Amino acid sequence: MPVLSVHALSKGLTPVSKKNAKTNMRIVTPQAPLEVIHALCHVRQHHPNVNMVVYKSDTRWRYMNADGLIPTLGSNIDVGILEAAQAALTKFPCVFEIIDPEEDTP
C-alpha cells in the first residue's frame, strides 16, 4: 500500500494517522485538517507532481511541485474543495508538504 505523508510545516503539532479509503493511502499528518488532505489529493489526481500547498490569509492558495512550479488549475479542479481546505485553517500563512517515505529512503 502506498504511503502519503502530509506534514504541516509548523511547530508543536502532534502526528495523526488516517487511511484515505478513496486513494487507499495511509496519510500521516501533524493535525493537518482532513479538508487540506482532501484538497491535496484532489489536485494530485490532475497534477500528480504537486507536493506542496501554501495558504495565505487573503484566501489565496498556491499548489506547487518540488521545483516550485505552479500548475494551471483548470475547470477539472473543484474550487469548492480548495475553498473548504482554506476555511478549515485558523493560522496563516500555512504550508503543507507531501513527503513520500519511499522516495526519502536511500
C-alpha positions in Angstrom: 0.0 0.0 0.0 1.5 3.4 -0.9 2.1 5.8 1.9 1.5 9.5 1.6 2.7 11.8 4.4 1.3 15.3 4.7 3.4 17.4 7.0 2.3 20.8 8.3 5.5 22.9 8.4 4.7 24.3 11.8 5.9 23.7 15.3 4.1 21.9 18.1 1.8 19.6 16.1 1.1 16.0 17.0 1.1 13.3 14.3 -2.2 11.6 13.5 -2.6 8.6 11.1 -5.7 8.0 9.0 -6.4 5.9 5.9 -7.9 7.6 2.9 -10.3 4.9 1.6 -10.6 6.7 -1.8 -6.9 6.5 -2.6 -6.0 3.5 -0.4 -3.2 5.6 1.1 -2.2 6.0 4.7 -2.0 9.7 5.5 0.3 10.7 8.4 -0.1 14.3 9.3 0.6 16.6 12.3 -3.0 17.6 12.7 -3.5 18.7 9.1 -7.2 19.2 8.6 -8.8 16.5 6.5 -10.0 19.2 4.2 -6.4 20.1 3.3 -5.6 16.5 2.7 -8.7 16.0 0.6 -7.7 19.2 -1.5 -4.2 18.0 -2.0 -5.4 14.5 -3.1 -7.9 16.2 -5.5 -5.3 18.4 -7.1 -2.9 15.5 -7.4 -5.4 13.5 -9.3 -5.0 16.1 -12.1 -1.4 17.2 -11.4 0.4 14.2 -9.8 3.7 16.1 -9.3 2.1 18.6 -6.9 3.6 18.0 -3.4 3.1 21.3 -1.5 0.4 23.9 -0.9 0.8 27.3 0.7 -2.2 29.1 2.1 -2.2 32.9 2.8 -4.7 34.8 4.9 -6.0 36.7 1.9 -7.8 33.5 0.8 -5.1 32.6 -1.8 -3.5 29.2 -2.1 -0.6 28.0 -4.2 -0.2 24.4 -5.1 3.3 23.5 -6.4 5.8 20.7 -7.2 9.2 20.1 -5.6 10.8 22.6 -8.1 8.4 25.3 -7.1 6.5 25.1 -10.4 2.8 26.0 -10.1 0.3 24.1 -12.3 -2.6 25.8 -14.0 -5.7 24.7 -12.2 -8.3 24.3 -14.9 -12.0 23.6 -14.8 -11.4 20.0 -13.8 -10.4 21.2 -10.3 -13.4 21.6 -7.9 -12.7 25.0 -6.3 -15.2 24.2 -3.6 -12.8 21.5 -2.3 -10.0 24.0 -2.2 -12.1 26.7 -0.5 -13.1 24.1 2.2 -9.5 23.5 2.8 -8.8 27.2 3.2 -11.8 27.6 5.5 -10.5 24.8 7.8 -7.4 26.7 8.6 -7.0 29.2 11.5 -3.4 30.4 11.3 -1.7 31.9 8.2 0.5 31.6 6.3 0.3 27.9 6.4 2.3 25.4 4.4 1.7 21.7 3.9 4.1 19.3 2.2 3.6 15.8 0.9 6.5 13.5 1.6 6.7 10.0 0.1 8.8 8.0 2.6 9.7 5.6 -0.2 11.4 8.5 -2.1 13.3 9.6 1.0 14.8 6.1 1.6 18.4 5.9 0.4 
